[in-house]
């Protein structure tokens, strides 16, 4: 049973009643099928109604759900023969950003993504998906290798932002993010970025400057977190819901603004409720994007990418 978010409490209560009925009937001869079916139908309807009218802040909570698929899940579900490459050849290997050569549905690609981790130990190991300079320099190295060997680049973005620590700043965090963005923009191969959870600030765009930007239905993508925006504007993070509304962080808003190209539907209740279904849907969207871009020359890919990003923000 998935972990329920605050706004899902009515659904959680119904599910708890269903579980209690099943526990009561376990080992006995009590027929609970009718009652369970009635409650389950009510729960399913409530789930559908709730997710049909999510606010931007609620979508942010769904995007951050700890049980959403992570990079390693996408690697297992989408890529064959994944060969990770470690280190930036300068300082260290950053575990928040992972990448390497892989085969995607018969096509050789370079896959790069943020890994947040799934429990306390792995979240600490992967620094909660917050990349350090060496992580972005590893991404640069991978994009340049992809360009050299003529391999498409697939990036999976899921980060609250780049790591803001003093040591990261001392090692050139801003410069590494800028050069990673530059490497994506300059690549002469197709670059497809997918926002699979939370796309936060420069730490996200450094891997998302692609020819196609795909985004899950309940993912979010923004220049700063809603909490950070609220702290700046109103001196309190309590107004994060208001900030999320104003910032247009949802896939639907960003598609209308031309920031992203494709919205991928999630299973009812979010990707965490049916991870394999969500992963397969993302795979179909990635495959279509690769097919659409496969006939373009290096010059055309660069020009299209440049035009795409220069167009953003124009009235």
N, C-alpha and C positions, 0 to 999 in steps of 0.2 A: 504494500500500500504506500503511495507516495506521501511525502511530507506536505502538509497543507499550509498555504500562505494565510495571512491574517484575513484577507477578504474572502477566503474560501471556508470560513468557519461553519456556515450553514450546511455546506456540502460535507464537511468533515463530521458534523453531528449526524447526518443521515447515514453516512458510511459506518459510523460507530454503532448505530442502531442495527444496521444490517449484520455487522460482525457479531454483535451480542446475540441476535436471533440465531445465527448459525452456531455459535458456541453453545447456546442453550439446547439446541436440537441435536448437537453432536452426540452420537451414541444412543440416542433415543428413537422412538417411533413417531415423533411429532412431525406433521407435515407443515413445513414453513414456506413451501415454494411460492404460494400465492402472495403471502405477506412480503417475502423477500423481493419477488418480482415487482410488486407495487412500489416498494421503497426504492428499488433500483431504478425504476422508470422515473420516479420523482427526482432522484439524485442526478440522473443523466440529463433530465430537462433543466434542472437548476444549473448544472455545469455548462450546458449549452447557452443558456440565457446569460449567465455570468460572464462567460468569455466572449460573448457577442458584443458586450458593451464595456470592455475594459478601458479604464482611464490610462493615460500615458504613465502615471506613477505605478499603477497596477501592472502594466506591461513591463516596466522596469523591474519589478519584483519577480515576475515570471522569468525574465531574461537572466536574472541572477540566481535562479533556483539551483541549489547545490546538486540536484539530481539530473540536471540537463546533461546531455551528452558532452563530453570533453574531447579535446583533440585526439587523444589515444583511442577513443571510441570511433571517431570518424576514420582514423587510420585503419582500424580493424574492420570497419564496415564498408569502406569505399576503396581502399588501396591494397594492391598486392605487391609483394616484394619491396616493402618499404625499407630503405637503407638510410638510417639517420646519419647526418654528418655533425660532428661536435666541434665547438670552439670557433673563435673569430680570428685565430692565428695571430692574436695580439695580446690577449690578457687571460681569458678563461672561457669556460663553457657555461652559458646561461640556460638554466633549465626551464625558464618561463617561456622561452621561444624555442620550438623544436622544428626541425625540417630535414628534408633529405630527398633522395631520388625514390620514385615509386611508379607503379603501373596503375593507371586508372582506366578500367574497362577496356583494356587492350592497348592503351596509349601511354607512352612514357611521359612522365611529368616530374616537376619538382613541387613538393608539397611543404608548406610552411604554416605554422599556426601557434597560437597561444595555448598553453596548457595550465589550467588553474589548479588541478589536483582534486581529489574526491574525498579525502579525509584529512585529519589534522597533519599527519606526517607528510603526505604528498603535497598538501597545500603549502606547507613550509618549504618543502624541497623545490617546488615550482614557483615560490614567491607569489602565490595567489594569481599567477598569470601576468604579473607586472614586470615587463622586460627591463633589463639593464642595458647599458650601452653595448656590452659585448653580445647581448642577444640580438640587437638590431644590426650590429656589424656581422654577426653570423648570417642574418637574413640577407644582407647585402652580398655577402660571399655566395650564398645560394642562388640569388637572382642572377648574379654575374655568371655563375656556372651554367645556369639554365640558358642564358643568352648565348653563351659560347657554344653550347651543344644543341641549340635549337629546340629546347624543350619548353612547353607551356608551363606557366607558374600558377599554382592554385594555393591561395592563402585562406586560412580559416581564422577569423578574428573573434576573440573573446577575452577582453581585458577591460578593467576599470580605468586603465591608463598606464603609462610607463612609470617605473619605480621612481619616486621623488626623493630618495635618500641623498644625503650629502656626498657619499662615496660615488654614487652614480653621476651626480653633477660634476664632481671633480674629474671623472673619467670621460666627460663630454657627452652627457645624455642628449642635450638638445641637438648637437652636431650629428650624433649617430642617428637620431630620428629623422633629421632633415636629409641625410644622405641615403637613408633607407627609402624614404619617399622618392627621392631623386632616382634611385636605382630602379624602382618600380615604374616610374614615368619614362625612363630612358630605355627600358628593355625592348629588344626587337622581337620579342615573342609574345604570344597572348598571355595576359595577366588577368586572372579571374579571382576576385575577392568575394568571400562569403562572410557576412556578419552573422554568426551563429548564436551569439548570446548578447554580451554587452560590448559595444564598440565605444571606447572612451578616449577622447582627446587625441593628441598626436601619437600616443602609443598605439592607437588603432589605425589611424590613417597611414602610418608608416608601412603598414602591410596591406592597405586597402586602396592604393592608388592604381586601380586596374582598369582595363578596357570594359569590363563588366563588373558591377557590384551587385551581388545577390544578397538578400536579407530574409531571415526567417520572419514569419508573421508576427511573432511576439518578441523579437529581438529589439534592441534600442541602439542608437548611434548618435553621438553628440560630441560637442567640442569640450564639454566639461560635465561632470556628474551633476544630477539634479541637486544633490546635497551641497556640492561645491558652489553651484550657481546661487542657491538660496543663501548660503553663508556670505557671499559677496554682496548680493542685492539687499538682503533683509537682515543680515547679521545673525541668522539662525538657520540651522539645517531643518528645523521643523516645517519650513515652508517648501520642502522639496517637492511635494505634489504640485504646488503652484508653478514651480520652476519647470518641472517636467512638461506641464501643459503648455507653457509659454515657449519652450525650447524646440518643440516639434521633433521629438526624439523617436517617434514610432516609424515603423516601416511604411505605413500608409501615408503619413505626412511627408516623409522623405522621397517616396515615389512621386508624389504630386509636385514636389519641389525640384525633381530631376537629379537628386543627389544619388539615388540608387536606381537600378534598372529593373530588377525582378524581385517579386515577393514570393517566397516559398511557403505554402500552407503548412501548418503544424497539425499534428493529431489533436483531437478535442481535448482541451485542458492543458495543452503545452507539450513540447517535445519530450519532457521528462516522463510523461505518462506512457509513451510508446516510442522509445528511442530508435528502434530499428526502422519503424515506419518513417520517422523524421529523417533519419540518415539516408534512406533510400530516396526520399523525395528530393533531398538536397543533391544527391548524386545525379538524378535526372536533370535537374536545373544546371548543374555543372557541365554535364555531357552536352546539353543543348548549346550552352555558351561556347564551349570549345569547338563544337561543330560550326557555329556561326562565324567564328573568328579564324578558323583553320586556313581559309583561302586568302587571307590578307597578307600582304608583304610586310616586311619589317618597318619600312617607311610609312606604310598606311596605318599600321598598328600604333606607331608613335604619334602620328598626326591625329588619329582618332582619339587617342588618350588625351593628348594636349587639348584638343577642341572640347572634349567632354568636361574637363576640369575648369577650363577658362570660361565655359558657359555658365557654370554654377554661380548663383547670386545675381545674375543679370535680370533685369525686368523686361 
